[in-house]
């Protein structure tokens, strides 16, 4: 015969939650939660006194989010807001409203993104109170998020730009699985609340809709004075982009292609010459030699007396583009960008003239177009005359999506909205499947995906000899045990290996002087899990050879 305790235990183990299970706190815990709230509200007051302004539409979104979570069946809320319409402000307001209404430990609030962007992290931390800044993580830091969140209950996870790294092969899915937050039952049991933000949710919305009564979608109308992509089109400030370099190698059609390119340049020149003062003109280019050909075309057509030419990429002259854009240029200045300004980044746009999206020659990724050059010009601080060359069809699709409450198939093209031969949407298989699955194990390891989530160890030294000492003491025997072979130490480096007073590193077959920030971004490159290591010379200031550090990186 079973005891009452055994019966009670068995009953609890068989319990299946149909809503988020409320966490009960002791009086002491409630006091500590209250103390932490007092601190964060003071921090928010200080931020607002120093210029952080939350507008009516952002407060409205926050109120709708917090009200929706009062229904304890709700786990996930998707907030869809046009580019530059105030997503960050509504996230801030959501945290504030939540803490005012609920007993939640401040340390249980997380802000994450699938973006791999130190700029996003810096910009986000600056706009949020100090108490949550240690819980702000971009893609390359999500292993820390996993460590922090495991075993916790009563959690608020705010996700920005959910369309990035969103498939089941990508980091967000693997992060949630590793954190033990893989299925709906687990989320109910741990009282997990998720708020997803995006202007272009792409295929994530189709998986999201399968959550049923555990989810709700909110379309966030912009506030007064917002400039939308439709507004820009109405004001005749949008043009169809075209090719700016000749990729045609067929002798019979090459001349005709050249004529089209010259026509594209003529149209661009006309728009630039309409400005009465000098402006910055942002040109998105292709990678590799295509970029060099494009820049050469610009210099040939526009000349170098009246125009300046800058690059904004990993090797370019610009580190923070807003530091350049804040000052009026002395000449019309072209800024060529590669894989930058896709989303999230807010531009100082007072002196921006023309933005030119990269021409692909085929159906573009509509999400990239809406969030790219076009999206960076939208918002509340319109300079009144900037022009964007982009894909006009993407603007029309986005307008249809918005007007249909993101429920109509408008032929949207993205990495998670693919179609079969009959033009039927394929299952997107995004991270939002976490809310659908109930029968997969929550047990997961990060070791199968070191490049995405596992952080390597980085040791930094002033002298190369110290690197050798570290290798001999810490790594040599471990590598031999792992590989069964004699370990090869770092190649000797002396002043004879310097070029113009600097040590150069080679990454992705590019040999040059690297900064600390660049090496940190590339810390996983060519580092094998377990047995690999790399030694990288790098400089805090690449203009000062005295700022050299030797980094040894390994798993």
Kinemage of the C-alpha trace (Angstrom):
@kinemage 1
@onewidth
@group {chain A} dominant
@subgroup {mainchain}
@vectorlist {calphas} color= white
{ca unk a 1} P 0.000 0.000 0.000
{ca unk a 2} L 1.410 3.403 -1.011
{ca unk a 3} L 1.996 6.148 1.533
{ca unk a 4} L 0.278 9.500 1.137
{ca unk a 5} L 3.675 11.129 0.451
{ca unk a 6} L 4.416 8.626 -2.308
{ca unk a 7} L 0.965 9.197 -3.809
{ca unk a 8} L 1.468 12.965 -3.696
{ca unk a 9} L 4.913 12.653 -5.281
{ca unk a 10} L 3.552 10.441 -8.036
{ca unk a 11} L 0.713 12.911 -8.663
{ca unk a 12} L 3.174 15.817 -8.974
{ca unk a 13} L 5.422 13.886 -11.369
{ca unk a 14} L 2.443 13.143 -13.593
{ca unk a 15} L 1.317 16.778 -13.603
{ca unk a 16} L 1.161 18.347 -17.080
{ca unk a 17} L 0.864 22.135 -17.068
{ca unk a 18} L -1.541 23.766 -19.489
{ca unk a 19} L -0.343 27.251 -18.601
{ca unk a 20} L 2.732 28.907 -17.147
{ca unk a 21} L 3.310 27.663 -13.598
{ca unk a 22} L 3.524 30.593 -11.187
{ca unk a 23} L 6.657 30.796 -9.044
{ca unk a 24} L 6.000 31.409 -5.360
{ca unk a 25} L 8.570 33.516 -3.482
{ca unk a 26} L 9.301 33.755 0.240
{ca unk a 27} L 8.992 37.088 2.030
{ca unk a 28} L 12.784 37.429 2.035
{ca unk a 29} L 12.954 36.766 -1.721
{ca unk a 30} L 10.190 39.296 -2.360
{ca unk a 31} L 12.124 41.895 -0.352
{ca unk a 32} L 15.260 41.292 -2.433
{ca unk a 33} L 13.226 41.517 -5.648
{ca unk a 34} L 11.854 44.840 -4.385
{ca unk a 35} L 15.337 46.189 -3.604
{ca unk a 36} L 16.531 45.300 -7.123
{ca unk a 37} L 13.463 46.980 -8.640
{ca unk a 38} L 14.187 50.193 -6.739
{ca unk a 39} L 17.694 50.238 -8.206
{ca unk a 40} L 16.618 49.611 -11.809
{ca unk a 41} L 13.824 52.213 -11.621
{ca unk a 42} L 16.395 54.748 -10.417
{ca unk a 43} L 18.649 53.809 -13.330
{ca unk a 44} L 15.737 54.255 -15.740
{ca unk a 45} L 14.939 57.648 -14.259
{ca unk a 46} L 18.554 58.685 -14.791
{ca unk a 47} L 18.505 57.467 -18.410
{ca unk a 48} L 15.287 59.356 -19.112
{ca unk a 49} L 16.684 62.516 -17.506
{ca unk a 50} L 19.689 62.201 -19.837
{ca unk a 51} L 17.786 61.910 -23.096
{ca unk a 52} L 16.202 58.440 -23.364
{ca unk a 53} L 12.644 59.223 -24.422
{ca unk a 54} L 9.817 56.687 -24.570
{ca unk a 55} L 6.955 57.709 -26.844
{ca unk a 56} L 3.229 56.994 -26.654
{ca unk a 57} L 3.289 54.287 -29.319
{ca unk a 58} L 6.155 52.491 -27.518
{ca unk a 59} L 4.317 52.619 -24.196
{ca unk a 60} L 1.218 51.302 -25.975
{ca unk a 61} L 3.131 48.300 -27.361
{ca unk a 62} L 4.616 47.573 -23.933
{ca unk a 63} L 1.185 47.755 -22.306
{ca unk a 64} L -0.247 45.334 -24.874
{ca unk a 65} L 2.629 42.888 -24.300
{ca unk a 66} L 2.335 42.901 -20.492
{ca unk a 67} L -1.465 42.666 -20.648
{ca unk a 68} L -1.260 39.679 -23.024
{ca unk a 69} L 1.043 37.809 -20.603
{ca unk a 70} L -1.631 38.011 -17.904
{ca unk a 71} L -3.173 35.122 -19.793
{ca unk a 72} L -0.901 32.419 -18.443
{ca unk a 73} L -1.436 30.257 -21.517
{ca unk a 74} L 0.621 32.787 -23.486
{ca unk a 75} L 4.314 31.950 -23.794
{ca unk a 76} L 5.378 33.861 -26.873
{ca unk a 77} L 4.455 37.265 -28.291
{ca unk a 78} L 5.664 38.361 -31.708
{ca unk a 79} L 5.868 42.132 -32.149
{ca unk a 80} L 6.183 43.223 -35.769
{ca unk a 81} L 7.330 46.814 -36.156
{ca unk a 82} L 8.554 48.629 -39.309
{ca unk a 83} L 12.286 49.447 -39.525
{ca unk a 84} L 13.436 52.287 -37.264
{ca unk a 85} L 9.945 52.684 -35.747
{ca unk a 86} L 11.097 52.390 -32.140
{ca unk a 87} L 11.571 48.699 -31.328
{ca unk a 88} L 14.267 49.361 -28.736
{ca unk a 89} L 12.098 51.925 -26.952
{ca unk a 90} L 9.189 49.496 -26.744
{ca unk a 91} L 11.531 46.795 -25.357
{ca unk a 92} L 12.683 49.249 -22.693
{ca unk a 93} L 9.074 50.157 -21.861
{ca unk a 94} L 8.114 46.461 -21.735
{ca unk a 95} L 10.766 45.794 -19.076
{ca unk a 96} L 9.588 48.789 -17.079
{ca unk a 97} L 5.900 47.802 -17.250
{ca unk a 98} L 6.704 44.189 -16.420
{ca unk a 99} L 8.643 45.076 -13.303
{ca unk a 100} L 5.890 47.466 -12.198
{ca unk a 101} L 3.209 44.780 -12.532
{ca unk a 102} L 4.977 41.497 -11.728
{ca unk a 103} L 7.253 39.974 -9.095
{ca unk a 104} L 10.187 39.086 -11.310
{ca unk a 105} L 13.892 39.095 -10.377
{ca unk a 106} L 15.685 41.710 -12.471
{ca unk a 107} L 18.447 39.193 -13.234
{ca unk a 108} L 15.865 36.987 -15.011
{ca unk a 109} L 15.438 39.486 -17.855
{ca unk a 110} L 17.475 38.770 -21.015
{ca unk a 111} L 17.871 40.609 -24.324
{ca unk a 112} L 19.316 38.483 -27.123
{ca unk a 113} L 19.703 38.482 -30.899
{ca unk a 114} L 20.822 36.182 -33.688
{ca unk a 115} L 22.837 39.077 -35.095
{ca unk a 116} L 26.589 38.760 -34.818
{ca unk a 117} L 27.177 42.417 -34.081
{ca unk a 118} L 29.246 44.209 -31.474
{ca unk a 119} L 27.579 47.422 -32.717
{ca unk a 120} L 24.165 45.996 -31.773
{ca unk a 121} L 25.451 45.037 -28.322
{ca unk a 122} L 26.990 48.456 -27.707
{ca unk a 123} L 23.924 50.331 -28.976
{ca unk a 124} L 21.520 48.146 -26.959
{ca unk a 125} L 23.475 48.377 -23.713
{ca unk a 126} L 23.648 52.164 -24.000
{ca unk a 127} L 19.847 52.359 -24.204
{ca unk a 128} L 19.071 50.046 -21.271
{ca unk a 129} L 19.670 50.408 -17.509
{ca unk a 130} L 22.861 49.063 -15.961
{ca unk a 131} L 21.028 46.292 -14.099
{ca unk a 132} L 20.260 44.372 -17.311
{ca unk a 133} L 23.352 45.173 -19.388
{ca unk a 134} L 25.147 41.983 -18.350
{ca unk a 135} L 22.190 40.052 -19.794
{ca unk a 136} L 22.476 41.518 -23.306
{ca unk a 137} L 23.907 38.929 -25.732
{ca unk a 138} L 24.487 38.867 -29.476
{ca unk a 139} L 24.988 35.636 -31.407
{ca unk a 140} L 28.633 35.022 -30.554
{ca unk a 141} L 27.911 35.368 -26.813
{ca unk a 142} L 24.878 33.084 -26.536
{ca unk a 143} L 26.858 30.385 -24.745
{ca unk a 144} L 26.936 32.817 -21.780
{ca unk a 145} L 23.163 33.182 -22.051
{ca unk a 146} L 22.815 29.383 -21.866
{ca unk a 147} L 24.976 29.256 -18.735
{ca unk a 148} L 23.015 32.033 -17.064
{ca unk a 149} L 19.503 30.829 -17.843
{ca unk a 150} L 19.807 27.125 -17.048
{ca unk a 151} L 17.691 26.069 -14.091
{ca unk a 152} L 15.909 29.419 -13.777
{ca unk a 153} L 12.164 29.980 -13.599
{ca unk a 154} L 10.027 33.088 -14.154
{ca unk a 155} L 12.072 34.433 -17.072
{ca unk a 156} L 11.508 37.176 -19.641
{ca unk a 157} L 13.460 36.748 -22.896
{ca unk a 158} L 13.353 39.642 -25.350
{ca unk a 159} L 14.595 38.693 -28.817
{ca unk a 160} L 15.618 41.288 -31.410
{ca unk a 161} L 15.806 40.751 -35.187
{ca unk a 162} L 14.410 37.220 -35.003
{ca unk a 163} L 14.800 36.685 -38.753
{ca unk a 164} L 18.582 36.415 -38.322
{ca unk a 165} L 20.113 32.949 -37.751
{ca unk a 166} L 16.579 31.625 -37.441
{ca unk a 167} L 16.590 28.148 -39.031
{ca unk a 168} L 16.887 24.917 -37.073
{ca unk a 169} L 20.476 24.670 -38.309
{ca unk a 170} L 21.365 28.016 -36.765
{ca unk a 171} L 22.437 29.281 -33.380
{ca unk a 172} L 19.148 30.431 -31.838
{ca unk a 173} L 17.539 26.991 -32.141
{ca unk a 174} L 20.616 25.276 -30.729
{ca unk a 175} L 20.808 27.827 -27.930
{ca unk a 176} L 17.240 27.228 -26.789
{ca unk a 177} L 17.715 23.487 -26.967
{ca unk a 178} L 20.965 23.681 -24.972
{ca unk a 179} L 19.258 25.865 -22.355
{ca unk a 180} L 16.553 23.241 -21.772
{ca unk a 181} L 13.836 25.484 -23.241
{ca unk a 182} L 13.034 23.327 -26.215
{ca unk a 183} L 9.333 22.599 -25.997
{ca unk a 184} L 6.048 24.074 -24.865
{ca unk a 185} L 5.773 21.925 -21.732
{ca unk a 186} L 9.222 22.986 -20.570
{ca unk a 187} L 8.338 26.630 -21.151
{ca unk a 188} L 5.109 26.276 -19.156
{ca unk a 189} L 6.885 24.486 -16.314
{ca unk a 190} L 9.564 27.197 -16.051
{ca unk a 191} L 7.231 30.190 -16.542
{ca unk a 192} L 9.185 31.368 -19.571
{ca unk a 193} L 7.925 34.444 -21.417
{ca unk a 194} L 9.349 35.315 -24.839
{ca unk a 195} L 8.870 38.532 -26.808
{ca unk a 196} L 10.099 38.393 -30.401
{ca unk a 197} L 10.764 41.617 -32.323
{ca unk a 198} L 11.278 42.056 -36.049
{ca unk a 199} L 10.266 44.206 -38.985
{ca unk a 200} L 10.464 41.174 -41.265
{ca unk a 201} L 9.763 37.911 -39.412
{ca unk a 202} L 9.974 35.886 -42.656
{ca unk a 203} L 9.322 32.159 -42.188
{ca unk a 204} L 9.484 32.323 -38.384
{ca unk a 205} L 5.894 33.560 -38.402
{ca unk a 206} L 4.596 30.344 -39.982
{ca unk a 207} L 6.068 28.196 -37.214
{ca unk a 208} L 4.954 30.788 -34.654
{ca unk a 209} L 1.322 30.535 -35.782
{ca unk a 210} L 1.376 26.790 -34.968
{ca unk a 211} L 1.704 27.590 -31.270
{ca unk a 212} L -2.058 28.128 -31.148
{ca unk a 213} L -3.354 29.698 -27.931
{ca unk a 214} L 0.189 29.877 -26.483
{ca unk a 215} L 1.112 32.804 -28.734
{ca unk a 216} L -0.165 36.150 -29.875
{ca unk a 217} L 0.955 38.524 -32.641
{ca unk a 218} L 1.062 42.315 -32.267
{ca unk a 219} L 1.515 44.755 -35.144
{ca unk a 220} L 3.165 47.862 -33.739
{ca unk a 221} L 1.935 50.969 -35.510
{ca unk a 222} L 4.636 53.656 -35.699
{ca unk a 223} L 4.242 56.931 -33.893
{ca unk a 224} L 3.473 60.371 -35.326
{ca unk a 225} L 6.089 61.646 -37.766
{ca unk a 226} L 7.383 58.266 -38.888
{ca unk a 227} L 8.722 58.091 -42.448
{ca unk a 228} L 7.827 54.722 -44.000
{ca unk a 229} L 9.062 53.056 -47.187
{ca unk a 230} L 5.652 53.802 -48.751
{ca unk a 231} L 6.047 57.472 -47.764
{ca unk a 232} L 9.417 57.594 -49.510
{ca unk a 233} L 7.917 56.074 -52.639
{ca unk a 234} L 5.007 58.532 -52.533
{ca unk a 235} L 7.486 61.416 -52.217
{ca unk a 236} L 9.357 60.159 -55.326
{ca unk a 237} L 12.468 59.446 -53.263
{ca unk a 238} L 12.769 55.793 -54.284
{ca unk a 239} L 14.360 54.503 -57.484
{ca unk a 240} L 14.869 51.021 -58.912
{ca unk a 241} L 18.505 50.027 -58.446
{ca unk a 242} L 20.564 48.704 -61.353
{ca unk a 243} L 23.948 47.193 -62.081
{ca unk a 244} L 27.001 49.393 -61.498
{ca unk a 245} L 29.604 47.084 -62.998
{ca unk a 246} L 29.560 44.939 -66.093
{ca unk a 247} L 29.484 41.236 -65.266
{ca unk a 248} L 28.591 40.311 -68.852
{ca unk a 249} L 31.375 38.336 -70.561
{ca unk a 250} L 29.501 37.584 -73.781
{ca unk a 251} L 31.105 39.685 -76.593
{ca unk a 252} L 27.783 39.916 -78.420
{ca unk a 253} L 25.867 41.471 -75.503
{ca unk a 254} L 28.686 43.166 -73.584
{ca unk a 255} L 28.299 46.545 -75.308
{ca unk a 256} L 24.552 46.588 -74.648
{ca unk a 257} L 25.177 45.795 -70.980
{ca unk a 258} L 27.707 48.639 -70.830
{ca unk a 259} L 25.084 51.058 -72.167
{ca unk a 260} L 22.644 50.024 -69.412
{ca unk a 261} L 25.298 50.552 -66.738
{ca unk a 262} L 26.114 54.013 -68.080
{ca unk a 263} L 22.399 54.830 -67.995
{ca unk a 264} L 22.309 53.779 -64.322
{ca unk a 265} L 25.273 56.047 -63.582
{ca unk a 266} L 23.656 58.940 -65.466
{ca unk a 267} L 20.516 58.627 -63.341
{ca unk a 268} L 22.604 58.518 -60.166
{ca unk a 269} L 24.664 61.546 -61.246
{ca unk a 270} L 21.490 63.567 -61.867
{ca unk a 271} L 20.221 62.857 -58.359
{ca unk a 272} L 23.559 63.724 -56.739
{ca unk a 273} L 23.931 66.974 -58.665
{ca unk a 274} L 20.490 68.143 -57.474
{ca unk a 275} L 21.866 68.625 -53.966
{ca unk a 276} L 22.908 72.197 -53.266
{ca unk a 277} L 25.385 71.094 -50.587
{ca unk a 278} L 27.846 68.230 -50.261
{ca unk a 279} L 26.520 64.874 -49.054
{ca unk a 280} L 27.542 61.318 -48.181
{ca unk a 281} L 26.340 58.727 -50.698
{ca unk a 282} L 26.268 55.120 -49.457
{ca unk a 283} L 26.854 52.435 -52.088
{ca unk a 284} L 26.447 48.756 -51.211
{ca unk a 285} L 28.777 46.616 -53.346
{ca unk a 286} L 29.503 42.958 -53.970
{ca unk a 287} L 32.479 41.221 -52.366
{ca unk a 288} L 35.941 40.619 -53.812
{ca unk a 289} L 37.037 41.937 -57.184
{ca unk a 290} L 33.481 43.116 -57.959
{ca unk a 291} L 33.894 45.810 -55.309
{ca unk a 292} L 37.181 46.981 -56.850
{ca unk a 293} L 35.588 47.143 -60.312
{ca unk a 294} L 32.621 49.125 -58.945
{ca unk a 295} L 34.852 51.655 -57.180
{ca unk a 296} L 37.013 51.986 -60.299
{ca unk a 297} L 33.859 52.726 -62.326
{ca unk a 298} L 32.848 55.453 -59.876
{ca unk a 299} L 36.290 57.072 -59.978
{ca unk a 300} L 36.347 56.952 -63.768
{ca unk a 301} L 32.870 58.466 -64.143
{ca unk a 302} L 32.802 60.965 -61.266
{ca unk a 303} L 36.506 61.755 -61.014
{ca unk a 304} L 38.549 62.334 -57.891
{ca unk a 305} L 38.734 66.142 -57.758
{ca unk a 306} L 35.172 66.813 -56.683
{ca unk a 307} L 34.492 63.488 -54.916
{ca unk a 308} L 35.981 61.544 -52.021
{ca unk a 309} L 35.923 57.749 -51.753
{ca unk a 310} L 35.775 55.769 -48.488
{ca unk a 311} L 35.192 52.117 -47.606
{ca unk a 312} L 33.178 50.766 -44.695
{ca unk a 313} L 34.112 47.119 -44.273
{ca unk a 314} L 36.524 45.018 -42.207
{ca unk a 315} L 39.551 46.621 -43.860
{ca unk a 316} L 38.132 50.089 -44.603
{ca unk a 317} L 39.011 53.528 -43.288
{ca unk a 318} L 35.803 53.792 -41.234
{ca unk a 319} L 35.429 52.104 -37.842
{ca unk a 320} L 32.146 53.691 -36.703
{ca unk a 321} L 30.218 55.091 -39.648
{ca unk a 322} L 28.275 57.580 -37.502
{ca unk a 323} L 31.519 59.261 -36.447
{ca unk a 324} L 32.007 60.033 -40.134
{ca unk a 325} L 28.396 60.930 -40.952
{ca unk a 326} L 27.987 63.454 -38.117
{ca unk a 327} L 30.280 65.998 -39.814
{ca unk a 328} L 29.327 67.729 -43.055
{ca unk a 329} L 31.631 66.544 -45.876
{ca unk a 330} L 33.793 69.046 -47.731
{ca unk a 331} L 33.184 67.144 -50.971
{ca unk a 332} L 30.506 64.762 -52.127
{ca unk a 333} L 31.724 61.506 -50.570
{ca unk a 334} L 30.963 57.962 -51.660
{ca unk a 335} L 31.028 55.365 -48.881
{ca unk a 336} L 31.249 51.806 -50.221
{ca unk a 337} L 29.918 49.169 -47.853
{ca unk a 338} L 30.164 45.378 -47.778
{ca unk a 339} L 27.931 43.302 -45.473
{ca unk a 340} L 27.156 46.292 -43.268
{ca unk a 341} L 23.975 48.198 -42.349
{ca unk a 342} L 21.712 45.185 -42.886
{ca unk a 343} L 19.490 45.921 -39.892
{ca unk a 344} L 19.486 47.323 -36.339
{ca unk a 345} L 22.096 50.050 -36.928
{ca unk a 346} L 20.669 53.574 -36.581
{ca unk a 347} L 22.378 56.084 -38.876
{ca unk a 348} L 23.100 59.760 -38.343
{ca unk a 349} L 21.412 60.852 -41.569
{ca unk a 350} L 21.522 64.670 -41.655
{ca unk a 351} L 24.100 64.711 -44.466
{ca unk a 352} L 23.113 61.523 -46.303
{ca unk a 353} L 22.186 62.026 -49.940
{ca unk a 354} L 21.784 58.837 -51.976
{ca unk a 355} L 21.820 55.250 -50.721
{ca unk a 356} L 22.281 52.601 -53.419
{ca unk a 357} L 21.348 48.975 -52.674
{ca unk a 358} L 23.389 46.179 -54.241
{ca unk a 359} L 21.911 44.874 -57.493
{ca unk a 360} L 21.759 41.083 -57.625
{ca unk a 361} L 20.413 40.554 -61.139
{ca unk a 362} L 17.776 38.158 -59.769
{ca unk a 363} L 14.945 38.032 -57.228
{ca unk a 364} L 16.400 39.588 -54.074
{ca unk a 365} L 15.874 38.600 -50.455
{ca unk a 366} L 12.947 40.915 -49.653
{ca unk a 367} L 13.841 41.004 -45.960
{ca unk a 368} L 17.383 42.169 -46.735
{ca unk a 369} L 16.007 44.905 -49.005
{ca unk a 370} L 13.481 46.255 -46.472
{ca unk a 371} L 16.024 46.171 -43.622
{ca unk a 372} L 19.013 47.312 -45.692
{ca unk a 373} L 19.813 50.727 -47.171
{ca unk a 374} L 16.112 51.565 -47.357
{ca unk a 375} L 15.444 50.650 -43.740
{ca unk a 376} L 18.345 52.780 -42.499
{ca unk a 377} L 16.715 55.907 -44.003
{ca unk a 378} L 13.299 55.351 -42.413
{ca unk a 379} L 12.178 56.600 -39.023
{ca unk a 380} L 11.507 59.841 -37.190
{ca unk a 381} L 14.584 61.880 -38.137
{ca unk a 382} L 14.120 62.207 -41.873
{ca unk a 383} L 16.399 64.783 -43.459
{ca unk a 384} L 13.695 65.459 -46.050
{ca unk a 385} L 15.572 64.768 -49.283
{ca unk a 386} L 17.570 61.533 -49.090
{ca unk a 387} L 17.012 59.109 -51.987
{ca unk a 388} L 17.224 55.324 -52.046
{ca unk a 389} L 17.928 53.100 -55.043
{ca unk a 390} L 16.472 49.720 -54.100
{ca unk a 391} L 13.994 47.060 -55.220
{ca unk a 392} L 10.599 48.749 -55.473
{ca unk a 393} L 8.767 45.419 -55.701
{ca unk a 394} L 9.946 44.563 -52.154
{ca unk a 395} L 8.326 47.767 -50.872
{ca unk a 396} L 5.013 46.803 -52.478
{ca unk a 397} L 5.183 43.293 -51.006
{ca unk a 398} L 5.874 44.670 -47.533
{ca unk a 399} L 2.911 47.035 -47.751
{ca unk a 400} L 0.654 44.101 -48.722
{ca unk a 401} L 1.998 42.013 -45.838
{ca unk a 402} L 1.362 44.781 -43.322
{ca unk a 403} L -2.156 45.450 -44.599
{ca unk a 404} L -2.960 41.714 -44.399
{ca unk a 405} L -1.755 41.455 -40.782
{ca unk a 406} L 1.135 39.346 -42.120
{ca unk a 407} L -1.282 36.597 -43.107
{ca unk a 408} L -1.298 36.844 -46.921
{ca unk a 409} L 1.206 35.018 -49.123
{ca unk a 410} L 2.537 37.890 -51.223
{ca unk a 411} L 5.425 35.957 -52.777
{ca unk a 412} L 7.850 37.124 -50.083
{ca unk a 413} L 11.349 35.796 -50.655
{ca unk a 414} L 13.814 35.125 -47.837
{ca unk a 415} L 16.066 32.368 -46.531
{ca unk a 416} L 13.100 30.911 -44.585
{ca unk a 417} L 10.356 31.449 -47.166
{ca unk a 418} L 11.365 29.130 -49.987
{ca unk a 419} L 8.997 27.664 -52.573
{ca unk a 420} L 8.738 24.369 -54.437
{ca unk a 421} L 8.283 23.907 -58.201
{ca unk a 422} L 4.573 24.702 -57.831
{ca unk a 423} L 5.398 27.946 -55.985
{ca unk a 424} L 3.968 26.548 -52.759
{ca unk a 425} L 5.711 27.577 -49.552
{ca unk a 426} L 7.990 24.928 -48.102
{ca unk a 427} L 7.903 24.296 -44.322
{ca unk a 428} L 10.257 26.957 -42.917
{ca unk a 429} L 11.773 24.875 -40.042
{ca unk a 430} L 12.807 27.816 -37.881
{ca unk a 431} L 13.694 28.100 -34.195
{ca unk a 432} L 10.008 28.839 -33.461
{ca unk a 433} L 9.480 25.089 -33.648
{ca unk a 434} L 10.444 25.104 -29.974
{ca unk a 435} L 6.856 25.959 -29.186
{ca unk a 436} L 5.450 23.097 -31.248
{ca unk a 437} L 7.592 20.154 -30.169
{ca unk a 438} L 6.635 18.334 -26.972
{ca unk a 439} L 8.342 14.991 -27.354
{ca unk a 440} L 12.010 15.786 -27.970
{ca unk a 441} L 14.536 15.585 -25.170
{ca unk a 442} L 15.583 18.799 -23.471
{ca unk a 443} L 19.027 17.352 -22.952
{ca unk a 444} L 21.535 18.912 -25.300
{ca unk a 445} L 25.197 19.684 -25.560
{ca unk a 446} L 27.009 22.556 -27.149
{ca unk a 447} L 29.994 20.432 -28.085
{ca unk a 448} L 28.571 19.535 -31.497
{ca unk a 449} L 28.674 23.156 -32.609
{ca unk a 450} L 31.846 24.814 -31.261
{ca unk a 451} L 32.026 27.450 -33.989
{ca unk a 452} L 28.555 28.740 -33.152
{ca unk a 453} L 28.454 28.651 -29.374
{ca unk a 454} L 31.596 27.465 -27.592
{ca unk a 455} L 33.953 30.304 -26.698
{ca unk a 456} L 37.676 29.570 -27.160
{ca unk a 457} L 40.223 30.435 -24.493
{ca unk a 458} L 42.253 33.565 -25.283
{ca unk a 459} L 45.510 34.387 -23.496
{ca unk a 460} L 47.227 37.712 -24.195
{ca unk a 461} L 50.919 38.498 -23.785
{ca unk a 462} L 53.295 41.387 -24.368
{ca unk a 463} L 56.127 39.179 -25.617
{ca unk a 464} L 56.233 36.260 -28.054
{ca unk a 465} L 58.490 34.372 -25.632
{ca unk a 466} L 55.622 34.381 -23.133
{ca unk a 467} L 53.434 32.704 -25.759
{ca unk a 468} L 56.033 29.946 -26.129
{ca unk a 469} L 56.129 29.469 -22.356
{ca unk a 470} L 52.328 29.212 -22.188
{ca unk a 471} L 52.278 26.700 -25.043
{ca unk a 472} L 54.936 24.489 -23.429
{ca unk a 473} L 53.316 24.586 -19.990
{ca unk a 474} L 49.611 24.399 -20.854
{ca unk a 475} L 49.026 23.108 -24.380
{ca unk a 476} L 51.835 20.886 -25.614
{ca unk a 477} L 50.998 17.753 -23.617
{ca unk a 478} L 47.228 18.173 -24.094
{ca unk a 479} L 47.617 18.306 -27.873
{ca unk a 480} L 49.849 15.218 -27.864
{ca unk a 481} L 47.278 13.328 -25.780
{ca unk a 482} L 44.492 14.398 -28.106
{ca unk a 483} L 46.214 13.621 -31.410
{ca unk a 484} L 48.697 10.921 -30.439
{ca unk a 485} L 51.347 12.837 -32.368
{ca unk a 486} L 54.244 15.040 -31.431
{ca unk a 487} L 52.923 18.564 -31.004
{ca unk a 488} L 54.321 21.328 -33.157
{ca unk a 489} L 54.876 24.604 -31.344
{ca unk a 490} L 54.273 28.150 -32.641
{ca unk a 491} L 56.482 29.355 -35.500
{ca unk a 492} L 59.212 31.549 -34.134
{ca unk a 493} L 58.661 35.295 -34.560
{ca unk a 494} L 61.452 37.863 -34.450
{ca unk a 495} L 61.848 41.436 -35.595
{ca unk a 496} L 62.998 40.045 -38.952
{ca unk a 497} L 59.379 38.999 -39.565
{ca unk a 498} L 58.092 42.566 -39.174
{ca unk a 499} L 56.856 44.579 -42.159
{ca unk a 500} L 57.158 48.364 -41.857
{ca unk a 501} L 57.497 48.020 -38.095
{ca unk a 502} L 54.470 45.739 -37.603
{ca unk a 503} L 53.806 42.036 -37.204
{ca unk a 504} L 51.173 40.794 -39.650
{ca unk a 505} L 48.644 37.985 -39.185
{ca unk a 506} L 47.062 35.819 -41.878
{ca unk a 507} L 43.324 35.109 -41.595
{ca unk a 508} L 41.157 33.750 -44.435
{ca unk a 509} L 44.228 34.077 -46.704
{ca unk a 510} L 44.489 37.817 -46.003
{ca unk a 511} L 47.792 38.939 -44.504
{ca unk a 512} L 47.866 42.375 -42.877
{ca unk a 513} L 47.962 44.296 -39.589
{ca unk a 514} L 44.956 43.408 -37.396
{ca unk a 515} L 43.388 45.222 -34.454
{ca unk a 516} L 42.333 43.618 -31.156
{ca unk a 517} L 38.665 43.961 -32.157
{ca unk a 518} L 39.269 42.286 -35.518
{ca unk a 519} L 41.105 39.334 -33.993
{ca unk a 520} L 38.352 38.937 -31.409
{ca unk a 521} L 35.757 38.782 -34.198
{ca unk a 522} L 37.872 36.179 -36.016
{ca unk a 523} L 38.836 34.248 -32.868
{ca unk a 524} L 37.318 30.969 -34.122
{ca unk a 525} L 38.867 31.066 -37.585
{ca unk a 526} L 41.060 27.983 -38.265
{ca unk a 527} L 40.819 26.856 -34.629
{ca unk a 528} L 39.843 23.186 -34.460
{ca unk a 529} L 37.953 21.926 -31.440
{ca unk a 530} L 40.252 20.183 -28.976
{ca unk a 531} L 43.623 20.002 -30.688
{ca unk a 532} L 43.999 23.290 -32.541
{ca unk a 533} L 45.414 26.645 -31.554
{ca unk a 534} L 46.463 29.894 -33.204
{ca unk a 535} L 48.872 32.691 -32.371
{ca unk a 536} L 47.825 36.143 -33.538
{ca unk a 537} L 49.762 39.413 -33.279
{ca unk a 538} L 47.340 42.351 -33.017
{ca unk a 539} L 47.247 46.007 -31.989
{ca unk a 540} L 44.908 48.025 -29.795
{ca unk a 541} L 45.641 50.940 -32.138
{ca unk a 542} L 46.815 49.878 -35.596
{ca unk a 543} L 48.489 53.272 -35.972
{ca unk a 544} L 50.676 52.673 -32.918
{ca unk a 545} L 53.128 49.686 -33.045
{ca unk a 546} L 53.638 50.010 -29.268
{ca unk a 547} L 50.124 48.638 -28.625
{ca unk a 548} L 51.091 45.130 -29.807
{ca unk a 549} L 49.726 42.074 -27.999
{ca unk a 550} L 50.319 38.413 -28.805
{ca unk a 551} L 47.124 36.370 -28.517
{ca unk a 552} L 47.170 32.578 -28.266
{ca unk a 553} L 43.712 31.105 -28.909
{ca unk a 554} L 42.570 27.522 -28.346
{ca unk a 555} L 39.604 25.395 -27.218
